[in-house]
């Protein structure tokens, strides 16, 4: 049986659940629910999650992910058609394909309160909690997040921060050295560099960058995950340094995932990149990604743009992925440490997706029902164990 892009259907189901779906789309989705078992399964799971008044207010206030819209205009998104048969559906009941309907919402609630972040400067250079920019001189500036844009003075530089992004105007008194932008758990953030390059950073990521690029190359340092839309500058290549690789480009769009301390993955969307690790180097074509590991081994493969960039829409898509890897995403999105009481659970495989449109508790309840994974909290630590 052939059906259209699963992610698009899932978004329509969310709209139906939230009462924001158009009449035409509602009729279309109703037909899909009636004729496709796996879509009916997703819909039943989504209906299990009701909208609280607080969540409704969140939906009204949430940024419509302007970053994704900006990126989307530059991408050629390939439609994916997914074949789902009864055998796969039955396997899904065991391996949590219903996790496509497991959602994680980032909203006012258990793990986050809508407390405005202060706009302040810590002249001692001590690390401050939350979203922050540490200047080259050690001064730390706390940045507002999803709030109206504010003007902040940082030394000789005027910053414009808010609405989930940071930008600044180029001038002759920017100073030297590298600044560090830190994006904590639960957040994602956009940075506009002085050369016109745009960087979207995922949760729990850091980017070291200068306010102005001098010399014959532009260099930044990434920890975590970032999507880069690099402005073309002939004769001044743009280089992204990670723990294991150096990615060199002139003008292109690509994603770098360096969360795993042993593996760094570069996925090229448009243009051309050269990535090096030790004495090995690989040139990528659009639609290709390369994974380098700490042993200087690499593999090149094709990738699905929708899935690799899904994090920019608050989604995490996984296929036959260990619970250990999924737990790492929970830690980044929610800022809660995850511990496996039963070590065998870490290797248990799941297929589906997480998205920031439901509570963490709902995700855990679904794991309990479908995946036989129980949980409890010990202070701020989430423990996962086999369901008895």
N, C-alpha and C positions, 0 to 999 in steps of 0.2 A: 504494500500500500504506500503510495507516495503522498506526502503532505508538504505544505510550504514551510518556510523557515520557522523552526521551533521557537527561536527567540522572539520573533514577531508575534507568533500566536500567544506566547506567554505574556507579552506586553498587553495584548488585547484582553486576555483573561484578567489581568490585573485591573485594566480599565473597567471591565464588566463588574468585577468585585467592588470597585470603588465608586461605581455609578457615574463614571466620566466617559463611557464609551458612546460613540455615535449610534444612531438608530440603524444605519446600514451595517456597521461593523458588528453590532449586537446580533442582528439577524444572521450574519455570516458565521459568527462564532457559535451561535446556537446550533447551526447545522453541523459544524465540525464536532461539537460535543456529542451530538446524536449519532454521528457516523464513525467516529474514531475513538476507540477505547482508551488510548493513551492520553488523549486530550480530555476525555471525561474524567480520567484519573487525576490529572492536574487540576481540573476545575473543582472536583470534590475536595481536594486538599486545600485549595485556596479559599473555598467557602468556609473551611474550618477556622480560618483566621479572620475574625471580624475587625472592623475599624472602630477604634475608640475615639471619643471626642478629641483627645490630645493628638491622635494620629491624623485626624482630619485636618486639624489646624496645621500640623506639620506639612501635609500635602499642599495646603494653600500657600505656605511660606517657602517651600523648598525651591531652590534654584533649578531650573529645567535643564541643567547640565549644559550650559552654554559652551563649555569646552568641547563636548562631544559634537555639538552642532557645527562648531568651527572646523573641527577635524573632518567631520562627515562630508563637508563640501569639498574636501581635497582628496577624498578617497573614492575608489571605485569598489563598492562593496558587492562582493559576489553573493548572489542568492544561493542558499544551501537547501537542498531537498533531502530530507531524512527518511530512510526506509525503516518503518517500524512494523514488525510482524508479531504474531501472538507469542512466539517463542521468546522474543526479546522482551515483550511486555511481562511475561511470567518471570523472566530473569530479573526484570526491573523490580518486581515485588520483593525479591530476595536481596538485590544489591542496591536498592533505593534509587531506581530511576525516578521514583516519585519525588526525589530530591530536586527535580526540575521545578517542583512546586514548593520546595523548601525555600523560604526567603528570610533575609536578615535585614531589618529596617534600622537605619541610623536615625534616631529621633529622640525627643525628650522622653525619658523613661528610665529603665533600670540602669543602663550603662552610661547615660549622658544626661545632664541637666542643661537647659538652655541658659547658661550663665555667661554673660558677655566676657570675652577675654580682655584683659586690661591692655591699654596701649601705654607702655612704659619702657624706660631704659634702665637697665641694671649696670651701673658703671663699674661694679666689681668684677664683671665678666662671668659671674656664676651662672650655671645653666638654669633657665627658667622653664617651668612646665608649659606644655601646649605648643601651639604654632609659634615659631620664633626664627629670627634672623640674627646670627652672630656675625658681627663685623670683623674685618681683618685685624682691628686693634683690640679685639677681645670684648668689646661692648656688646651686650645682648639686647635686642629689641623684641618685645612681645607683639605679635601681629593679630589684628582682628580676623575673623574667619568669614562666616556667611552673614556679614553685616554691611551696612552702608559704607561706601568707600571713604577712607580717611587719609589725610595728608600727615605724614610722619617725617620729622627731621632726624636723620641719622648721620651725624657728622656734617660733612659738606654735601650730602646727598638728600634730595627730597624724594621720599617714597610715597607711592599711592597704593594703599592696601585696603582690602575688603572685598566682598562679593567673591570670595574664594580665589583671589588672584593678587599678585604683587607685580608692580611695574615701577619704573623710575625713568627720569629724563636724563639723557647724556649731557655731561658738562665737563669742563676742564679741571674740576676740583674733586674728582671722584676718589682719589687716593689709589694706593696700590695694594696688592695682596688679595687673598681669596676670602670671600664671605661664605657662610654656611647657612643654607635654608633648611630647617628641620620641619618635616611634616609628621605629626604624631599619629598614633592609632586613631581610627574612626574618620580621618579626614583625607581628602585629596585636594590638590592645589596647583594653580597655574602660575608660572613665572615668565615674564617677558624680559628677555635680556637686551642689552644695549644695542646689539647688532641686528635686532629684529627677530632673532630666534625665539621660539616659544617652547616651553617645557611644561608638561603636565606630570606631576609627581603623585604616585600612589601613596597610600597610608604607610607609615613607618619607613619613610625614605628621607635621604639627605642629598643635597646638591651643593658642592663647593664651586663658586664662580666668582670672577672679578666683576666689578661694576663696569669696567671698560676693557676691551680687548686691544692690547698693543702687540706689536711685533708681527711675525709672519704666520702665526697660527692662533686659533681660538681654543682654549682648553677649559674643560669642566670635569668635575669628579663626582661620580654617582654611587650612592649606596641605596639599595632597594630597587624600585622600579620607576621608570620614567618614559614618557613618549615625547619625542623630539621632532619639531618642525623647524628645520635648520634653514636660516636665511643664506642664500648663496652669496659668497664673497670670493671671487676669483683671486687666487694667490694667497688666500688666508683660510686654509682648511679648518674645519671644526672637529675637535677630538674629544670624545667622551672616554674618560678613564674609569675603569672599574677595578675591583680587586684582582681580576685575572685577565682582563682584556683591555685593549685600546681600540676604539672604533673611530675611523677617520672618514669624514664626509666633506663635501663642498656645499651641497644644497639638497636636502632630501627629508623624508619622513620615516621614522623607524621607532621601534620599541625596544627597550633594554630591560631585562629582568635579571637583577643581580641579588635577589633575596637569598638564594641558596648559597651558602659560603663555599660550596664546592663546584657549582655550575653557574655560568653566565650565558644567557640566551639573548641573541640579537635578532630581531624580526624586522625585515625591510619591507616597508609599504610602498614607497615610491623612491625613485632615484637610484643611487648606487653607493655602497659603503664597502670599506676595507676594514676588516677586523683582525687584530693580531693577538696572539697569546704566546708568550715566549718566542720561539723561533718559527712558529707556525702562523700562517695568515690565510684568510679566505676572503674572496670578493663575492658579495651577494647580489643577486638579481631580485627585482620586486617579487614578492610572494615566497621568498626563501628565508629561512632562519638558520642560524648556526648556534650550536651549544658547545661551549668550551668548558672543560672541567679542570680541576686543580692539577691533574696529571698531564696537562698539555695535550689532551686528546680532544677531538672535536667531531661533530657530526652535522651534516647539512640536510635539511628536509624542507618540504613545503609546509605552509601553515595556513590556517583559516583566519583571515583578518577580523571577522566578527568576534571570534573567540578570544584572540590575543588581546584585542583592544576593548573587550567587554568590561574590564575594570573601570574604564572611563565613564561607563554608564552605571556604575555601582553593581556590576554583575561579575561573578566568578564561575566560569564554565569548566567542568572537569569530566574526564572520561577515564573510567577504570583507575581512579586516583586513590591513593592510600589515605586513610583517615588522618594519618600523621601530617600529610601535606595540607589537608583541609583544616586541621587544627591550627596550622601556622597562619592561615588566612583569618581564622576567628581571632587569633591573638592580635593580628594587625588591625582588623576592623573594629575590634571591641576593647582592646587594651587589657584583656584578661588572660592570665597565664593558664595553659591547658596541660594537665598531667594525666597520663594513662595509668590507672591502677592495675589494669590487665595489659601487660605489654603486647600481647597478641593482637589487641585491637588496633594498634598503630598501623599494622600492615593490611587491615581489612579494606577492600576496594569498593569504591562507590562511583556511580555515574550520575550526573545531573548538574545542578547549578545552585549557587547562592546569590542572593541579591538583596540590596539594602532597602527592602520594602516590607520587612517583617521583623519581629522581635527575635532575639537570640533564643529566648525560651521556646518560641514556636519551632525553630529549627531543632532544638534539643528534644522537644516532644515528638517530632516526626522521626528523628533518629531512634527514639525509644520504641515507637510503635512499629516501624518498618525495618529498622536495622538492628534491633535487639541490643542497642547501646544505651545504657543507663547513665545517669550523671548525678552529681551533687556538688555543693560549693563548700569549701573550707576557707573562710574569710574571703579573699579576693581571688582564690584559685579555683578553677573549674576542673573537677575530676571526672573522667570518663571510665566506665567499667562495663563489663558484660552484664546484660540483663539476666537476672536469676529467675 
